[in-house]
């Protein structure tokens, strides 16, 4: 379906500060970027939607679409996890201070810790579905695919942080996205 317009590419992260590019042995259709599908879809402007990096489906089965986001959220995840641990520890000054300011402040603070990350994921989920639905409309295809979100972190991500990130993301977004797969590049 998409392959008549653009070829699949190996899934790869952006280069790190040393120029190293972590790659997967899997291929998918590049959605984001100048060489991706997005510019061909004629949206009003490049920045009008947040989108994932790649779209993939198995063989000719377009009833299950995998929206693949490659990210290096290691520092963001670590910050969220550390702050949340401080707030959960009943003996910390931080927890006591937040509670002294506002009785419900602790709950709101815990929710806001992950807000930026979850909002980014939500935006990419919705924007990518809009892109794929436009592809279906352009090609006059009358199918109703199931969408699956896959977030791919770099291989050097701490396994504990990966599990916590997966749990937090699924707890916060499962009603909208269903189960989110969080993997490393090597697990893809």
TORVO-857276 format. One line per field, with one value per atom (N, C-alpha, C): residue number from 0; atom name; x, y negated, z. Coordinates in pm, whole numbers. Layout:
BEGIN
k	[NUM | ...] $
a	[CA | ...] $
px	[X | ...] $
py	[Y | ...] $
pz	[Z | ...] $
This chain:
BEGIN
k	[0 | 0 | 0 | 1 | 1 | 1 | 2 | 2 | 2 | 3 | 3 | 3 | 4 | 4 | 4 | 5 | 5 | 5 | 6 | 6 | 6 | 7 | 7 | 7 | 8 | 8 | 8 | 9 | 9 | 9 | 10 | 10 | 10 | 11 | 11 | 11 | 12 | 12 | 12 | 13 | 13 | 13 | 14 | 14 | 14 | 15 | 15 | 15 | 16 | 16 | 16 | 17 | 17 | 17 | 18 | 18 | 18 | 19 | 19 | 19 | 20 | 20 | 20 | 21 | 21 | 21 | 22 | 22 | 22 | 23 | 23 | 23 | 24 | 24 | 24 | 25 | 25 | 25 | 26 | 26 | 26 | 27 | 27 | 27 | 28 | 28 | 28 | 29 | 29 | 29 | 30 | 30 | 30 | 31 | 31 | 31 | 32 | 32 | 32 | 33 | 33 | 33 | 34 | 34 | 34 | 35 | 35 | 35 | 36 | 36 | 36 | 37 | 37 | 37 | 38 | 38 | 38 | 39 | 39 | 39 | 40 | 40 | 40 | 41 | 41 | 41 | 42 | 42 | 42 | 43 | 43 | 43 | 44 | 44 | 44 | 45 | 45 | 45 | 46 | 46 | 46 | 47 | 47 | 47 | 48 | 48 | 48 | 49 | 49 | 49 | 50 | 50 | 50 | 51 | 51 | 51 | 52 | 52 | 52 | 53 | 53 | 53 | 54 | 54 | 54 | 55 | 55 | 55 | 56 | 56 | 56 | 57 | 57 | 57 | 58 | 58 | 58 | 59 | 59 | 59 | 60 | 60 | 60 | 61 | 61 | 61 | 62 | 62 | 62 | 63 | 63 | 63 | 64 | 64 | 64 | 65 | 65 | 65 | 66 | 66 | 66 | 67 | 67 | 67 | 68 | 68 | 68 | 69 | 69 | 69 | 70 | 70 | 70 | 71 | 71 | 71 | 72 | 72 | 72 | 73 | 73 | 73 | 74 | 74 | 74 | 75 | 75 | 75 | 76 | 76 | 76 | 77 | 77 | 77 | 78 | 78 | 78 | 79 | 79 | 79 | 80 | 80 | 80 | 81 | 81 | 81 | 82 | 82 | 82 | 83 | 83 | 83 | 84 | 84 | 84 | 85 | 85 | 85 | 86 | 86 | 86 | 87 | 87 | 87 | 88 | 88 | 88 | 89 | 89 | 89 | 90 | 90 | 90 | 91 | 91 | 91 | 92 | 92 | 92 | 93 | 93 | 93 | 94 | 94 | 94 | 95 | 95 | 95 | 96 | 96 | 96 | 97 | 97 | 97 | 98 | 98 | 98 | 99 | 99 | 99 | 100 | 100 | 100 | 101 | 101 | 101 | 102 | 102 | 102 | 103 | 103 | 103 | 104 | 104 | 104 | 105 | 105 | 105 | 106 | 106 | 106 | 107 | 107 | 107 | 108 | 108 | 108 | 109 | 109 | 109 | 110 | 110 | 110 | 111 | 111 | 111 | 112 | 112 | 112 | 113 | 113 | 113 | 114 | 114 | 114 | 115 | 115 | 115 | 116 | 116 | 116 | 117 | 117 | 117 | 118 | 118 | 118 | 119 | 119 | 119 | 120 | 120 | 120 | 121 | 121 | 121 | 122 | 122 | 122 | 123 | 123 | 123 | 124 | 124 | 124 | 125 | 125 | 125 | 126 | 126 | 126 | 127 | 127 | 127 | 128 | 128 | 128 | 129 | 129 | 129 | 130 | 130 | 130 | 131 | 131 | 131 | 132 | 132 | 132 | 133 | 133 | 133 | 134 | 134 | 134 | 135 | 135 | 135 | 136 | 136 | 136 | 137 | 137 | 137 | 138 | 138 | 138 | 139 | 139 | 139 | 140 | 140 | 140 | 141 | 141 | 141 | 142 | 142 | 142 | 143 | 143 | 143 | 144 | 144 | 144 | 145 | 145 | 145 | 146 | 146 | 146 | 147 | 147 | 147 | 148 | 148 | 148 | 149 | 149 | 149 | 150 | 150 | 150 | 151 | 151 | 151 | 152 | 152 | 152 | 153 | 153 | 153 | 154 | 154 | 154 | 155 | 155 | 155 | 156 | 156 | 156 | 157 | 157 | 157 | 158 | 158 | 158 | 159 | 159 | 159 | 160 | 160 | 160 | 161 | 161 | 161 | 162 | 162 | 162 | 163 | 163 | 163 | 164 | 164 | 164 | 165 | 165 | 165 | 166 | 166 | 166 | 167 | 167 | 167 | 168 | 168 | 168 | 169 | 169 | 169 | 170 | 170 | 170 | 171 | 171 | 171 | 172 | 172 | 172 | 173 | 173 | 173 | 174 | 174 | 174 | 175 | 175 | 175 | 176 | 176 | 176 | 177 | 177 | 177 | 178 | 178 | 178 | 179 | 179 | 179 | 180 | 180 | 180 | 181 | 181 | 181 | 182 | 182 | 182 | 183 | 183 | 183 | 184 | 184 | 184 | 185 | 185 | 185 | 186 | 186 | 186 | 187 | 187 | 187] $
a	[N | CA | C | N | CA | C | N | CA | C | N | CA | C | N | CA | C | N | CA | C | N | CA | C | N | CA | C | N | CA | C | N | CA | C | N | CA | C | N | CA | C | N | CA | C | N | CA | C | N | CA | C | N | CA | C | N | CA | C | N | CA | C | N | CA | C | N | CA | C | N | CA | C | N | CA | C | N | CA | C | N | CA | C | N | CA | C | N | CA | C | N | CA | C | N | CA | C | N | CA | C | N | CA | C | N | CA | C | N | CA | C | N | CA | C | N | CA | C | N | CA | C | N | CA | C | N | CA | C | N | CA | C | N | CA | C | N | CA | C | N | CA | C | N | CA | C | N | CA | C | N | CA | C | N | CA | C | N | CA | C | N | CA | C | N | CA | C | N | CA | C | N | CA | C | N | CA | C | N | CA | C | N | CA | C | N | CA | C | N | CA | C | N | CA | C | N | CA | C | N | CA | C | N | CA | C | N | CA | C | N | CA | C | N | CA | C | N | CA | C | N | CA | C | N | CA | C | N | CA | C | N | CA | C | N | CA | C | N | CA | C | N | CA | C | N | CA | C | N | CA | C | N | CA | C | N | CA | C | N | CA | C | N | CA | C | N | CA | C | N | CA | C | N | CA | C | N | CA | C | N | CA | C | N | CA | C | N | CA | C | N | CA | C | N | CA | C | N | CA | C | N | CA | C | N | CA | C | N | CA | C | N | CA | C | N | CA | C | N | CA | C | N | CA | C | N | CA | C | N | CA | C | N | CA | C | N | CA | C | N | CA | C | N | CA | C | N | CA | C | N | CA | C | N | CA | C | N | CA | C | N | CA | C | N | CA | C | N | CA | C | N | CA | C | N | CA | C | N | CA | C | N | CA | C | N | CA | C | N | CA | C | N | CA | C | N | CA | C | N | CA | C | N | CA | C | N | CA | C | N | CA | C | N | CA | C | N | CA | C | N | CA | C | N | CA | C | N | CA | C | N | CA | C | N | CA | C | N | CA | C | N | CA | C | N | CA | C | N | CA | C | N | CA | C | N | CA | C | N | CA | C | N | CA | C | N | CA | C | N | CA | C | N | CA | C | N | CA | C | N | CA | C | N | CA | C | N | CA | C | N | CA | C | N | CA | C | N | CA | C | N | CA | C | N | CA | C | N | CA | C | N | CA | C | N | CA | C | N | CA | C | N | CA | C | N | CA | C | N | CA | C | N | CA | C | N | CA | C | N | CA | C | N | CA | C | N | CA | C | N | CA | C | N | CA | C | N | CA | C | N | CA | C | N | CA | C | N | CA | C | N | CA | C | N | CA | C | N | CA | C | N | CA | C | N | CA | C | N | CA | C | N | CA | C | N | CA | C | N | CA | C | N | CA | C | N | CA | C | N | CA | C | N | CA | C | N | CA | C | N | CA | C | N | CA | C | N | CA | C | N | CA | C | N | CA | C | N | CA | C | N | CA | C | N | CA | C | N | CA | C | N | CA | C | N | CA | C] $
px	[81 | 0 | 86 | 159 | 249 | 368 | 406 | 529 | 526 | 411 | 409 | 453 | 458 | 496 | 639 | 678 | 807 | 858 | 988 | 1047 | 1067 | 1069 | 1101 | 1249 | 1278 | 1416 | 1445 | 1573 | 1608 | 1575 | 1518 | 1480 | 1608 | 1625 | 1746 | 1718 | 1790 | 1783 | 1860 | 1837 | 1920 | 2060 | 2155 | 2294 | 2310 | 2393 | 2420 | 2527 | 2569 | 2666 | 2800 | 2831 | 2955 | 2938 | 2816 | 2789 | 2746 | 2737 | 2697 | 2546 | 2508 | 2367 | 2333 | 2243 | 2198 | 2088 | 2107 | 2014 | 1955 | 1836 | 1769 | 1787 | 1765 | 1769 | 1630 | 1533 | 1397 | 1381 | 1289 | 1258 | 1116 | 1093 | 961 | 958 | 841 | 826 | 854 | 947 | 980 | 863 | 812 | 701 | 753 | 838 | 888 | 1012 | 1038 | 1159 | 1135 | 1235 | 1225 | 1211 | 1268 | 1260 | 1143 | 1062 | 951 | 824 | 719 | 590 | 518 | 538 | 462 | 458 | 570 | 562 | 472 | 456 | 372 | 222 | 188 | 47 | -20 | 58 | 7 | -70 | -19 | -77 | -34 | -102 | -78 | 66 | 124 | 263 | 330 | 460 | 537 | 511 | 496 | 479 | 336 | 242 | 101 | 64 | 140 | 113 | 241 | 228 | 338 | 318 | 425 | 414 | 529 | 505 | 610 | 710 | 817 | 922 | 889 | 830 | 808 | 668 | 623 | 500 | 537 | 478 | 508 | 384 | 374 | 272 | 335 | 277 | 336 | 286 | 379 | 349 | 245 | 138 | 31 | -87 | -68 | -177 | -180 | -263 | -273 | -381 | -429 | -530 | -467 | -337 | -264 | -146 | -155 | -54 | 28 | 159 | 251 | 311 | 285 | 339 | 463 | 579 | 706 | 776 | 798 | 866 | 1001 | 1108 | 1242 | 1278 | 1325 | 1353 | 1466 | 1528 | 1628 | 1584 | 1483 | 1426 | 1493 | 1612 | 1679 | 1683 | 1726 | 1737 | 1601 | 1502 | 1367 | 1307 | 1324 | 1270 | 1334 | 1466 | 1539 | 1492 | 1474 | 1428 | 1290 | 1199 | 1063 | 1064 | 1142 | 1148 | 1207 | 1314 | 1377 | 1285 | 1218 | 1126 | 1009 | 956 | 842 | 883 | 1004 | 1052 | 1062 | 1108 | 1114 | 974 | 878 | 741 | 674 | 715 | 656 | 715 | 839 | 906 | 845 | 776 | 703 | 793 | 922 | 1010 | 1083 | 1059 | 1136 | 1080 | 1170 | 1131 | 1050 | 1082 | 1011 | 863 | 835 | 695 | 622 | 685 | 624 | 601 | 697 | 683 | 567 | 558 | 450 | 314 | 305 | 178 | 143 | 244 | 217 | 161 | 198 | 147 | 3 | -29 | -162 | -187 | -298 | -329 | -331 | -387 | -393 | -271 | -180 | -64 | 25 | 34 | 118 | 68 | -61 | -121 | -103 | -128 | -111 | 35 | 125 | 268 | 310 | 264 | 297 | 243 | 125 | 64 | 144 | 186 | 257 | 399 | 455 | 590 | 599 | 498 | 498 | 424 | 368 | 281 | 347 | 467 | 533 | 557 | 603 | 630 | 501 | 397 | 271 | 203 | 211 | 151 | 222 | 352 | 429 | 385 | 372 | 331 | 188 | 98 | -41 | -46 | 29 | 31 | 80 | 184 | 239 | 143 | 74 | -26 | -136 | -193 | -305 | -261 | -148 | -99 | -65 | -7 | 31 | -91 | -193 | -317 | -379 | -377 | -430 | -355 | -224 | -145 | -185 | -196 | -229 | -371 | -463 | -600 | -603 | -517 | -510 | -456 | -358 | -307 | -421 | -500 | -613 | -712 | -740 | -834 | -779 | -652 | -590 | -596 | -578 | -575 | -713 | -817 | -954 | -968 | -903 | -912 | -1009 | -1098 | -1203 | -1175 | -1067 | -1035 | -1028 | -1042 | -1039 | -931 | -808 | -698 | -696 | -632 | -602 | -462 | -448 | -318 | -249 | -118 | -36 | 81 | 106 | 217 | 337 | 451 | 576 | 678 | 730 | 834 | 965 | 1064 | 1193 | 1299 | 1355 | 1463 | 1596 | 1702 | 1834 | 1872 | 1960 | 2000 | 2062 | 2125 | 2192 | 2098 | 1968 | 1870 | 1869 | 1873 | 1869 | 1738 | 1746 | 1625 | 1520 | 1563 | 1468 | 1394 | 1467 | 1404 | 1309 | 1348 | 1262 | 1131 | 1139 | 1018 | 930 | 991 | 914 | 849 | 922 | 868 | 750 | 765 | 657 | 533 | 554 | 443 | 374 | 452 | 395 | 318 | 378 | 313 | 183 | 187 | 67 | -40 | -1 | -98 | -166 | -89 | -141 | -213 | -179 | -234 | -311 | -323 | -382 | -525 | -601 | -739 | -747 | -646 | -645 | -572 | -458 | -371 | -376 | -441 | -428 | -291 | -245 | -115 | -1 | 90 | 204 | 324 | 388 | 511 | 627 | 709 | 831 | 946 | 1031 | 1140 | 1272 | 1380 | 1507 | 1525 | 1618 | 1643 | 1669 | 1745 | 1778 | 1658 | 1557 | 1437 | 1333 | 1351 | 1252 | 1235] $
py	[118 | 0 | -126 | -152 | -268 | -243 | -115 | -82 | -122 | -155 | -201 | -347 | -417 | -558 | -577 | -499 | -519 | -383 | -366 | -239 | -232 | -110 | -90 | -120 | -161 | -188 | -117 | -94 | -38 | -141 | -93 | -180 | -221 | -352 | -400 | -526 | -537 | -657 | -769 | -891 | -1004 | -985 | -1047 | -1036 | -1098 | -1035 | -1093 | -1201 | -1258 | -1369 | -1328 | -1197 | -1147 | -1103 | -1116 | -1077 | -932 | -857 | -716 | -706 | -619 | -596 | -452 | -437 | -304 | -259 | -140 | -92 | 43 | 67 | 195 | 275 | 405 | 486 | 494 | 424 | 418 | 298 | 311 | 200 | 151 | 24 | -36 | -155 | -214 | -332 | -456 | -539 | -662 | -759 | -809 | -904 | -1046 | -1067 | -1200 | -1234 | -1360 | -1404 | -1432 | -1492 | -1532 | -1414 | -1299 | -1181 | -1090 | -1133 | -1052 | -1075 | -1009 | -1015 | -1146 | -1203 | -1321 | -1433 | -1473 | -1581 | -1549 | -1421 | -1381 | -1392 | -1407 | -1407 | -1544 | -1646 | -1781 | -1843 | -1824 | -1897 | -2043 | -2133 | -2276 | -2317 | -2260 | -2294 | -2176 | -2176 | -2066 | -2052 | -2162 | -2159 | -2147 | -2125 | -2124 | -1999 | -1893 | -1770 | -1715 | -1657 | -1578 | -1438 | -1376 | -1241 | -1153 | -1022 | -926 | -921 | -849 | -841 | -745 | -630 | -525 | -465 | -407 | -329 | -192 | -89 | 46 | 133 | 225 | 329 | 457 | 569 | 698 | 742 | 776 | 823 | 734 | 792 | 713 | 692 | 716 | 701 | 558 | 475 | 335 | 315 | 424 | 410 | 382 | 401 | 369 | 278 | 155 | 55 | 26 | 33 | 7 | -131 | -219 | -354 | -349 | -375 | -353 | -486 | -513 | -634 | -597 | -649 | -627 | -748 | -721 | -832 | -798 | -902 | -886 | -970 | -920 | -992 | -953 | -895 | -844 | -946 | -1068 | -1169 | -1211 | -1227 | -1262 | -1155 | -1029 | -917 | -914 | -927 | -922 | -1034 | -1156 | -1268 | -1240 | -1191 | -1160 | -1053 | -950 | -839 | -885 | -963 | -1011 | -1104 | -1195 | -1287 | -1212 | -1118 | -1041 | -959 | -906 | -831 | -922 | -1045 | -1141 | -1169 | -1182 | -1213 | -1094 | -974 | -854 | -823 | -866 | -840 | -931 | -871 | -950 | -1031 | -1004 | -1076 | -1194 | -1220 | -1326 | -1465 | -1560 | -1700 | -1750 | -1701 | -1744 | -1710 | -1587 | -1542 | -1627 | -1647 | -1726 | -1871 | -1927 | -2065 | -2079 | -1990 | -1996 | -1981 | -1889 | -1869 | -1990 | -2058 | -2175 | -2291 | -2298 | -2404 | -2380 | -2255 | -2221 | -2073 | -2043 | -1904 | -1812 | -1860 | -1780 | -1803 | -1884 | -1920 | -1803 | -1706 | -1589 | -1510 | -1488 | -1413 | -1489 | -1620 | -1702 | -1705 | -1713 | -1716 | -1585 | -1472 | -1342 | -1331 | -1383 | -1378 | -1465 | -1582 | -1676 | -1631 | -1544 | -1494 | -1432 | -1355 | -1283 | -1357 | -1474 | -1544 | -1573 | -1628 | -1664 | -1542 | -1435 | -1312 | -1252 | -1244 | -1184 | -1271 | -1402 | -1490 | -1475 | -1459 | -1437 | -1308 | -1202 | -1073 | -1081 | -1145 | -1162 | -1235 | -1344 | -1422 | -1341 | -1265 | -1183 | -1071 | -1014 | -910 | -965 | -1077 | -1133 | -1185 | -1253 | -1306 | -1197 | -1089 | -977 | -904 | -890 | -830 | -918 | -1049 | -1141 | -1124 | -1107 | -1085 | -956 | -849 | -721 | -721 | -786 | -797 | -877 | -977 | -1053 | -964 | -880 | -786 | -696 | -645 | -559 | -634 | -758 | -839 | -866 | -901 | -928 | -805 | -689 | -564 | -498 | -569 | -518 | -379 | -359 | -230 | -243 | -150 | -153 | -46 | -65 | 28 | -49 | 22 | -38 | 33 | -12 | 59 | 39 | 132 | 118 | 59 | -41 | -107 | -60 | -43 | 0 | -96 | -144 | -235 | -159 | -180 | -117 | -228 | -235 | -333 | -258 | -305 | -236 | -327 | -277 | -347 | -286 | -357 | -307 | -186 | -103 | 22 | 4 | -111 | -130 | -182 | -183 | -223 | -121 | -169 | -82 | -2 | 132 | 216 | 179 | 138 | 97 | -29 | -124 | -248 | -219 | -127 | -90 | -30 | 58 | 118 | 14 | -76 | -181 | -274 | -309 | -395 | -327 | -200 | -122 | -121 | -96 | -92 | -227 | -332 | -467 | -508 | -487 | -525 | -448 | -319 | -238 | -276 | -308 | -351 | -482 | -571 | -704 | -713 | -626 | -640 | -519 | -413 | -291 | -308 | -397 | -418 | -475 | -549 | -610 | -523 | -470 | -402 | -251 | -195 | -52 | -26 | 95 | 130 | 74 | 4 | -55 | 38 | 73 | 151 | 54 | 80 | 1 | 100 | 79 | 172 | 97 | 172 | 115 | 149 | 84 | 107 | 252 | 318 | 460 | 551 | 510 | 593 | 575 | 474 | 441 | 554] $
pz	[0 | 0 | 0 | 108 | 112 | 20 | 8 | -64 | -210 | -266 | -404 | -413 | -299 | -296 | -247 | -147 | -83 | -33 | -31 | 12 | 162 | 213 | 353 | 377 | 499 | 538 | 669 | 695 | 825 | 933 | 1042 | 1152 | 1226 | 1243 | 1310 | 1391 | 1503 | 1587 | 1521 | 1566 | 1523 | 1578 | 1513 | 1558 | 1697 | 1781 | 1912 | 1897 | 2007 | 2001 | 1943 | 1942 | 1883 | 1738 | 1688 | 1549 | 1532 | 1641 | 1633 | 1609 | 1515 | 1484 | 1518 | 1616 | 1656 | 1560 | 1499 | 1397 | 1436 | 1383 | 1400 | 1271 | 1279 | 1157 | 1092 | 1149 | 1095 | 1004 | 911 | 821 | 845 | 811 | 821 | 726 | 713 | 628 | 711 | 665 | 734 | 717 | 828 | 823 | 839 | 935 | 969 | 885 | 868 | 799 | 652 | 590 | 450 | 355 | 389 | 303 | 340 | 437 | 484 | 403 | 446 | 379 | 408 | 525 | 568 | 463 | 403 | 305 | 184 | 154 | 41 | 71 | 198 | 238 | 229 | 198 | 171 | 288 | 410 | 522 | 509 | 580 | 564 | 592 | 696 | 726 | 796 | 792 | 851 | 1000 | 1070 | 1214 | 1263 | 1173 | 1215 | 1295 | 1283 | 1357 | 1418 | 1534 | 1590 | 1536 | 1491 | 1434 | 1481 | 1475 | 1508 | 1394 | 1416 | 1314 | 1200 | 1234 | 1134 | 1145 | 1035 | 1030 | 974 | 1032 | 985 | 992 | 901 | 909 | 859 | 898 | 862 | 724 | 638 | 502 | 437 | 390 | 327 | 419 | 548 | 645 | 698 | 637 | 679 | 785 | 844 | 949 | 1085 | 1098 | 1221 | 1184 | 1226 | 1194 | 1320 | 1306 | 1416 | 1398 | 1493 | 1493 | 1581 | 1522 | 1591 | 1617 | 1744 | 1786 | 1847 | 1787 | 1842 | 1926 | 2047 | 2135 | 2232 | 2279 | 2383 | 2502 | 2572 | 2686 | 2817 | 2806 | 2925 | 3039 | 3010 | 3115 | 3168 | 3077 | 3120 | 3209 | 3168 | 3245 | 3383 | 3385 | 3512 | 3605 | 3552 | 3633 | 3691 | 3607 | 3654 | 3762 | 3739 | 3835 | 3968 | 3963 | 4086 | 4164 | 4092 | 4160 | 4220 | 4146 | 4197 | 4319 | 4320 | 4436 | 4558 | 4538 | 4649 | 4705 | 4616 | 4659 | 4727 | 4693 | 4753 | 4890 | 4911 | 5038 | 5146 | 5241 | 5342 | 5433 | 5434 | 5527 | 5461 | 5333 | 5267 | 5297 | 5300 | 5320 | 5201 | 5081 | 4960 | 4973 | 5009 | 5024 | 5128 | 5241 | 5349 | 5306 | 5235 | 5189 | 5091 | 4994 | 4895 | 4964 | 5058 | 5131 | 5216 | 5269 | 5353 | 5270 | 5144 | 5056 | 5015 | 4989 | 4941 | 4970 | 5033 | 5069 | 4947 | 4835 | 4712 | 4622 | 4668 | 4585 | 4550 | 4639 | 4615 | 4494 | 4492 | 4381 | 4249 | 4252 | 4130 | 4085 | 4179 | 4145 | 4080 | 4136 | 4077 | 3935 | 3913 | 3779 | 3682 | 3727 | 3639 | 3606 | 3689 | 3661 | 3523 | 3487 | 3361 | 3250 | 3281 | 3187 | 3052 | 3055 | 2929 | 2842 | 2903 | 2828 | 2774 | 2858 | 2811 | 2705 | 2718 | 2617 | 2483 | 2487 | 2364 | 2296 | 2374 | 2320 | 2265 | 2340 | 2292 | 2159 | 2150 | 2027 | 1909 | 1930 | 1821 | 1783 | 1882 | 1857 | 1765 | 1804 | 1727 | 1590 | 1585 | 1459 | 1359 | 1408 | 1320 | 1266 | 1350 | 1302 | 1195 | 1215 | 1114 | 981 | 988 | 866 | 796 | 873 | 811 | 756 | 826 | 776 | 645 | 634 | 508 | 396 | 428 | 327 | 279 | 372 | 334 | 246 | 281 | 202 | 62 | 53 | -77 | -166 | -107 | -184 | -196 | -149 | -155 | -93 | 18 | 87 | 203 | 211 | 313 | 419 | 494 | 602 | 733 | 841 | 974 | 1056 | 1040 | 1107 | 1258 | 1325 | 1468 | 1475 | 1557 | 1571 | 1698 | 1688 | 1800 | 1813 | 1932 | 1955 | 2009 | 1946 | 1987 | 2011 | 2131 | 2163 | 2177 | 2104 | 2101 | 2164 | 2275 | 2343 | 2301 | 2325 | 2287 | 2373 | 2318 | 2383 | 2521 | 2546 | 2675 | 2784 | 2758 | 2860 | 2972 | 3095 | 3212 | 3210 | 3222 | 3217 | 3322 | 3441 | 3545 | 3502 | 3444 | 3398 | 3281 | 3194 | 3082 | 3134 | 3232 | 3289 | 3358 | 3434 | 3500 | 3398 | 3295 | 3189 | 3121 | 3091 | 3027 | 3117 | 3246 | 3340 | 3351 | 3370 | 3384 | 3259 | 3143 | 3017 | 2997 | 3021 | 3005 | 3107 | 3229 | 3330 | 3291 | 3231 | 3201 | 3065 | 2970 | 2835 | 2783 | 2859 | 2806 | 2758 | 2819 | 2774 | 2634 | 2595 | 2462 | 2360 | 2399 | 2303 | 2309 | 2408 | 2429 | 2490 | 2485 | 2544 | 2459 | 2523 | 2454 | 2470 | 2361 | 2366 | 2385 | 2483 | 2504 | 2496 | 2396 | 2368 | 2351 | 2347 | 2305 | 2157 | 2093 | 1951 | 1922 | 2007 | 1988 | 2002 | 2075 | 2095 | 1985 | 1905 | 1801 | 1701] $
